[in-house]
Amino acid sequence: MYRALLFSLLLPVIFLTGCSNTGTVFKDRFFAFGTLIEVSIYGVDPALATRASAQIEQDFLTMHSNWHAWQPGALSTTNEQLTTMQPFTPDPSVLPLLQEAGRLSQLSNGLFNPAIGNLIALWGFHDNALPAGTLPDTAAITTLVEQAPDANDVTLTGTQLVNHNPAVSYDLGAFAKGYAIDRAIERLREFGIQNAIINAGGDLRAIGQHGDRPWRIGIRHPRQNTILASLEIDGDTSVFTSGDYERFFEVDGKRYHHIIDPRSGYPADKTTSVTVIHDNAATADAATTALFVAGPDDWVEIARNMHIGLVMLISADDIIYMSPAMQSRIRIEQDTAVEIRLSEPLS
Amino acid sequence: MTRADRILIILVVCALPFLYARMWTGNTSAAYIQIQAGNNKPVTEELSADRTLHIHGPLGDSIIAVSHGRARFVSSPCRGQVCVQTGWLQTTGDLAACLPNRISLALLGQHPRFDTINF
């Protein structure tokens, strides 16, 4: 009997120690793509993880060079060629990117608009350094809005592009990072790595899991240095957030941030942040921008158009709007009461 | 029951709360600060001693305070000051970066509550 008692006491000890997660995670961080990239890889030989991470760093640097709209490279060359209004064949590194961005722009009713580069530059958000803090000329904003540059203004025949709107200038800042993360995950799989996270400046895609448990992801509060919500990932999931706190300047106490509403030419002002969970990082990236611009009134319609099922939007008046699927997927970590308004199911 | 059995039972009973705290609730307090300047190899130091660090980046020096097991950017020669506004990092896995000056801070420890943070 005593032995049975001893055995019953030992069981939880065995259980507790047996279930601990002491496996090693390889972590690497590097600056690329204008942000800090964090690579987490579980359960492979450190030498392999080091090689894979070094390759991903090189890939990010190459993609940034190719896809930066305002530094010499394939995309800036494409923008120069667009101004000629003549047919041309762009660099192969940018064509699939432009096609996918155009498709997502159409689904978003133009709220994610990769063709408003001139408007982004007018506000000064095209540079890695923040704008000096002066407002752009109102007339210049109005002119660009009236010219209504849109990805559909550029047509593709074979491999040749033709621009039909002189105001079109591509800036893929709301999309290229997601696209790059998708490519990085592909690269990890080429190395045989099945359990990893690529986090680029807070936006991430996770595959596999952390040993015998899922990956644990925290979602930071947009206004506090605390965790607003959390989720677990076991498989392949992207988590993206766009917020008004990422790049902004203030004039007379008013915040002017980098997410420009293409309809008004001014920063969208009804939203603080949008978080999207989706299996594809590029889609999640474009969707967070589109839904941020859509705001509390129109986000449901745009999410449905873009086939996004998991959305959390925090409005400028601190109300959390959420799809039911998102509510089931995440856990709110805040102790203080928060007002949550659920939408109808998105799909 | 032998004397050895009794000692074993006492040890097991005493170990349970410790093991629960250690393995399941996770001790999220950090033990180390990892500083990376540019894409140089990161430097990892203990968090235990209070001190001020001057880390050189392309824009100049970022000043980092380490105090009571926490760390933060005190100042940085960037326009946005997002790094400074991040405030104190205090739990394992916390991360702050001055992107213009290409300097990052991360707190390391054995049991991070989260594997990574979305923001």
Interface residues (C-beta under 8 A of the other chain):
Chain A: Y2 R3 L5 L6 L9 L10 P12 V13 L16 T17 C19 S20 V25 R29 F30 F31 G34 T35 L36 E38 S40 E57 N128 A129 L130 A132 I197 N199 G201 G202 D203 L204 A206 H210 W215 R216 I217 G218 I219 R220 P222 N225 I227 S230 V239 F240 T241 G243 Y245 R247 F248 F249 T275
Chain B: M1 D5 L8 I9 V12 V13 A15 L16 L19 Y20 R22 M23 W24 Q36 G38 N39 P42 R79 G80 V82 T86 G87 W88 G93 L95 A97 L99 P100 R102 S104 A106 R113 F114 D115 T116 I117 N118 F119
